[in-house]
Amino acid sequence: MSFASCDICDANEDKLVSGELAALPPVFQSYGAQTKFSGPATTLKAFEDNGMVRTVLETPGNGHVLVIDGGGSLRCALVGGNLAVLAEKNGWAGIVVHGCIRDVDEINACNIGVRALAAMPVKSIKRGGGEQNLRITIAGVAVSPGDWIYADADGVLVARQQLH
């Protein structure tokens, strides 16, 4: 995987101005063995309920990045070690959580990339709620299904199309 988020921004200043390319605010922590990942977004809106997260990660990821709008909640984790193992096994490139994760050591042992606001040991409640494949907003940035996510040590970018 050869990209650098800084180079993408430099080469696409016009897209930054037009909104076709955006950077998530620098509030996300890096977890997982892959510090750099990219792929088309699969979106999920799930507030303090990770039942749908498991359902989505049980499907083939095909190199996609699961982007979860958890409403920025810091009260419970939406992704833990078991779900990270499931994501790795099913071919997901990464997970971006606008919320928390838990089981950090287990997630860090998985060969995927994860970005989240923080770690929180409290698990979420499974009520079966959530919505998949809709336009969501993560930390003020809109993400639509199929948008391209680029994450590396410098940050996370959201692009309306694949960029080289």
N, C-alpha and C positions, 0 to 999 in steps of 0.2 A: 504494500500500500504506500504509494508515494504521493503525498500531498502535505502541504503545510498551510494551516489556516491563515497565517500572515500573508503567504504568497497568494492564496486565493483572494484575500481582501485587496491586496495591491493590484492584482490583475483584473479585478472586477469592481473598481471604484464606482463606475456608472450604475452597477446593480445595487451597490450599497445605497446610493442616492435614490434610486427608483424604488427600493424596497424589495427587489427580487432576491436580494441577499441580505441577511441580518445576522448579527452576533448576539447570542444570549448574554445577558449580564454576567459578570464574573462572580457568580455566587455558587457555582456548582463545584463539588469536590469530585476527584477522580478515584474510582475504585475498579477492581478487576485487573486481570493480567495484561489486557490490551489497553495501552494508554492512548492509542490512536485507532480510530475506527470511523467508517463511513458507510452510508447506504441509504436507500429510500425509506422514508418514515411510514410506519404504521402507527396510527394515533389511537389513544385511549384516554377517556376522561373517567377518573375513578377517585372519589374523595373518601379517604379513610376506609376503603373497602377494596381488598385486593383479589376478590373472587374472580373477576374478569381478567385480571393480570395473568393468573394461572391458565385460564381458558385460552387466552391468546398465545401464551408461550408454549402451550402444548401443541400448537400447529407448527408446520415447517416455516422457519424464519426466512429462508432463501436469501440471507445476507441483509435483511432489513434491520432497521433500528426501531425498537419500540419506544415511542415517546409518550410518556404518561403525564397527563395534567392531574396532579394530585392536589391542586389548589394551593400549593406551597405549604401544606400542613406539616408541622413539626411535632405533632402529637403521637403519630404512630408510623410504622414502616410499611411501605407498599411492596417492597421486594426484599427477599431474604435469600439465604444460601441455597435452599432447595429450588427456588425459582431461577436463580442464576445458573445452577447446574442444568435445569431444564432448558433454559435459553441456549446455553452452550451446546447441549446435545442435539437441539433441534435447528441449529444453524442460524441463530440470530447474531448479527454483527455487534449489537450493543443495545443498551437501555439508557434512556435519559428520563429521570424521575424528577418532576417538580414537586418534590416531597422527600421523604426519608427512605433509607434502606436499613437493614440490620444484618447480622452475621457477617461482619466485615471480613474476617479472616477467611471464611468460606468463599465469599464473593471474590476476594483477591486471588484465590487459588483457581478461579475459573478463567478459561481462555476467551473472555469477552471483555468489552469495555462497558463501564457503567459510570454515569454521572448522576449525582443526587445532591440535594441541598445539605444533607447531614446524615449521620447515623443515629438511630433511636432504637433501643432494645424492645420497645412495646410493639406487639404485632397488631395489624389492623383487624377489624371485624369483617367477617365474610357474610354480607347480606345479599350478594348477587347483583348489586347495582353496577352501573357504569354504562358508558356508550363507546362504541368502537367506530373507527374510520370516519371521523368528523373533524372539522377545523377546530383546533384548540388554541389556547393562548398559554404560553409558557414564559413566565417572568416578563410579561409584556410583549412577547414576540409571537406572532401567529405562525402556526404549523399546520399544514394541510397534509392529508394522506398523499404519499408520493413525493413530497418535498425531499430534497437531499440533505442529510445531516452529515456534517464533517466535524469530528471531535479530535483534538490533540492537546498537547500540553499548554497551548496558548488559549484555548477556548473551544466553544461549540458554535458552529455556524449552521444556519438554515437557509437553503437555496431553493428557489422555485423549480430549478432543473439541475441536472448533473453538470458539474463544472470540472474542467481539467486543469 
